[in-house]
Amino acid sequence: MSNSQQDDLEKYLEEKAKQEQEEQESQPLSAYDTCVLKESAKIHELIAEARREAKEHSLEDE
C-alpha cells in the first residue's frame, strides 16, 4: 500500500469515526448509559485522587 493510499485510508477512517460520534451525540442517552457515564467519571476522579495522594506520600518519604 502506497503512502497516498494509507493517507486516504486514514482520512476516511477518521471521517467515519467522526460521523459515528456525531450520530451518537445526537441521540439521547438512555438512563442506563447516563448512569454508567456518571459512575465512570466518579471512578476516574477517585483514581486521580488516589494517584495524587500516593505521589504526595512518596514525596514526603524522600
N, C-alpha and C positions, 0 to 999 in steps of 0.2 A: 504494500500500500504506500503510495507516494505521500509526501508531506502535505500536498494540496488536498488529497483525499482525506487524510487524517484531520486536517483543519476543518474541512467541510463537515466531516462526521461529528467532530467535537462541537461545532457551532449548532448543528442540527440537534444533537443531544441536549445541549444547554437550552436551546429554544423550547424543545419538547418538555423538559423539566420545568421551565418557567411557566409554560402554558398549563401544565398539570397543577402546579402550585396555585396559580391564579384561579383555576376552576375549583380547587378545594377551598380556597379562601372565600369564594363567592357563595359556597354552600354553607348554610348554618350548621354549627356543630351540634351533635346530639348531647343530651345531658351527660351521658357516659363519657364521651370524648372530652367535654368540658371538665369533668371531674378528674379524668386521667391527666389532663394537662396541668390542672392546678396542683395535683399531688406530685407530679413530676417536678414542677417548679419548686415546691417545698423541699423535695429531696435534694435537688441541686443546691438550694440555699443552705440546707443542713450540711451537705458535703463541703461547700465552700467555707462555711463557718468552722467546721472541724479542721480543715486544712490550715486556716488562719491560726487557730489555737495551737495546732501542732507546730506550726512554724514559729509562733511566739515562744512556745515552751522550748523548742530546740535552740532558739537564740539565747534564752535565759541560761541554758545549761552550758553554753560556751564560755 
